[in-house]
Amino acid sequence: MNKEELGFEEFLLKLLRIENMDDASEAFHIYKEVLFGLSIAHQDISGASEQQRDMKIILQMMFTKVATLETHLYGIEFRSSLFNKNLNNIIDSTIVSSAVRGIFETVGMFNTVFVQPQTEEQRVILYNLWVIAGLKYRQGFNSLITLQKHLEKSETEKAKIELFKTEIFKTVLYSSLDDKSKGIIANKIKSKDYKISIDNNRVTQLSVQEAINKAGLEKTMGVHYNYFSLSAHPTYVGVFQFRQLFDTEKPQYIEMTLFNIDIALKLISVFIADYIKVFPTVGPFFKSLPLLHKSLIQTNNTKSRGNKYIIK
């Protein structure tokens, strides 16, 4: 049933519950409209800093992640001409889990690097750690380089790493940290990681789950990350879960897919709310959206982390 047949409140509840693939498809359409619209609303970023330009790219990446995730709803099927047998349409919910895991990590990264910092120097440290981590991972591919232009690019990025490290070390905030906190930052640089929290000149290490909790999400959401990781990797648990998905008596792949999508939509709502928080100039765009669009995103966001995070 559509919005006209059900009425606004009941249709919104239907999209919040996600009880079938049609509900999921309707919800995905709304989320794509909003993410795409945010990108258009934020088209002019002339004079923006490098950090702000990166945030805009992450918004565009989130749109493609959501659009790609939606394609998994349609499932796969196969007809073997060689053996004259069919694989009926199924959805591999472990692939869905892997896609949601990517969204999970993007939301945690965006909040850690761009939302949590409260001062300009905190932003410098978090952003530079994030950049260094990515560039240092790419330095690991140097043994595969065969073209001179790629070697030159690698050398340029190596110099950038040193520059970004210097920018961290020359901040007044870094100088004021105790040895333990400085050691955590040094270890993060060495281990190609960026997930830290800075509170009252004290640095704390964060896992992916802790980064999500730090974003205000309920603690069960952080636990879900372990579930997505088990499903995404060829662990023993992942293998026997896959077996259960397609049990002939009671297949679970649709149920698990809908569960995964429900988590994803909550995470995307959090991302949208965080994006508007760091770029309040796009707030009027959100307010101009149809009531259904605003209500779906607002409700999923506040259900996940409380009314203090309401989009204003």
Buried (B, 14 or more C-beta within 10 A) or exposed (E): EEBEEEEEEEBBEBBBEBEEBEBBEBBBEBBBEBBBBBBEBBEEEEEBEEBBEBBBEBBBBBBEBBBEBBEBBEBEEEEEEEEEEEEEEBBBBBBBBBBBBBBBBBBBBBBBBBBBBEEEBBBBBBBBBBBBBEBBEBEEEEEEEEEEEEEEEBEEBBEEBEEBBEBBBEBEBBEEBEEEBBEBBEEBBEEBBBBBBBEEEEBEEBEBBBBBBBBBBBEEBBEBBEBBBBBBEEEEEBEEBBEEBEEEEEEBBBEBBBBBBBBBBBBBBBBBBBBBBBBEEBBEBBEEBEEBBBBBBBBBBBEBBEEEBEBE
